[in-house]
Amino acid sequence: AQSVTQLDSQVPVFEEAPVELRCNYSSSVSVYLFWYVQYPNQGLQLLLKYLSGSTLVESINGFEAEFNKSQTSFHLRKPSVHISDTAEYFCAVSEGNQKVTFGTGTKLQVIP
Amino acid sequence: DAGVTQSPTHLIKTRGQHVTLRCSPISGHKSVSWYQQVLGQGPQFIFQYYEKEERGRGNFPDRFSARQFPNYSSELNVNALLLGDSALYLCASSQIASSGNTIYFGEGSWLTVV
């Protein structure tokens, strides 16, 4: 069975500082990996995804994540955060079907 | 193009009642999935439907059921509501049912059971 661990429930960071949100997964087969963002009282928005190919994937708003198969990790990073990045971020994994397993989420709080 | 639309956006029900939540997928999308997100947790997979057939089911009791209509819209039904069913119910759609195909979420239906 697949599972996702997000060790940090909350991450406070000052504006313009770098941030890393950690994600580790467990699966017995090849996986697809995702990061979703959820703003208050809204649904989930896909931030970026890894399906195959280059292990480094990027989003349009400056986030990037690197798939590390040996460490079973898919950490999310951004070199300089903005106030507007304040949200909850969910790491997710999918195996061979559309059942997506989500982590418990990390709340990113950007401090002015 | 409209995204995934869900209705109602908010509702309050009493324990023991029944609720029906509705979802319209993005035009051209044939796969619909349902997720339950309890406050403070990540979404949990409930069902997936593709071409009107159930393709996957999560670890939820039989009180939860769903169906998909010929126009690919979907309903989630929950019977004999419990306080613990209070959650945000998210619908997601995608073009096909295979993994890796991006799924798009609606804004959700907030269900409060009192």
Contacts between the chains, C-beta under 8 A, distances in Angstrom:
chain1	res1	chain2	res2	distance
A	4	B	42	7.7
A	32	B	99	5.6
A	32	B	100	4.6
A	36	B	105	7.7
A	42	B	107	6.0
A	43	B	4	7.9
A	43	B	90	6.0
A	43	B	105	4.4
A	43	B	106	5.5
A	43	B	107	4.3
A	43	B	108	5.0
A	44	B	43	7.0
A	44	B	90	6.7
A	44	B	92	8.0
A	44	B	105	4.2
A	45	B	105	7.3
A	46	B	102	6.1
A	46	B	103	7.8
A	46	B	104	7.2
A	49	B	100	8.0
A	49	B	102	6.8
A	51	B	100	4.7
A	90	B	42	5.3
A	90	B	43	7.5
A	92	B	42	7.8
A	94	B	99	4.6
A	94	B	100	7.0
A	95	B	99	6.3
A	96	B	99	5.4
A	97	B	48	7.3
A	97	B	55	6.9
A	97	B	56	5.7
A	97	B	97	7.2
A	97	B	98	7.7
A	97	B	99	5.5
A	98	B	31	6.2
A	98	B	33	5.8
A	98	B	48	5.0
A	98	B	50	7.9
A	98	B	55	7.1
A	98	B	56	6.6
A	98	B	94	6.7
A	98	B	97	5.6
A	98	B	98	7.4
A	98	B	99	6.1
A	98	B	101	7.3
A	98	B	103	6.5
A	99	B	33	7.9
A	99	B	45	4.8
A	99	B	48	6.6
A	99	B	56	5.0
A	99	B	58	7.0
A	100	B	33	7.7
A	100	B	35	8.0
A	100	B	43	7.9
A	100	B	45	6.5
A	100	B	103	6.8
A	101	B	45	7.1
A	102	B	35	8.0
A	102	B	42	3.4
A	102	B	43	5.0
A	102	B	44	7.5
A	103	B	42	5.4
A	104	B	40	8.0
A	104	B	41	5.8
A	104	B	42	5.1
A	105	B	41	7.4
A	105	B	42	5.3
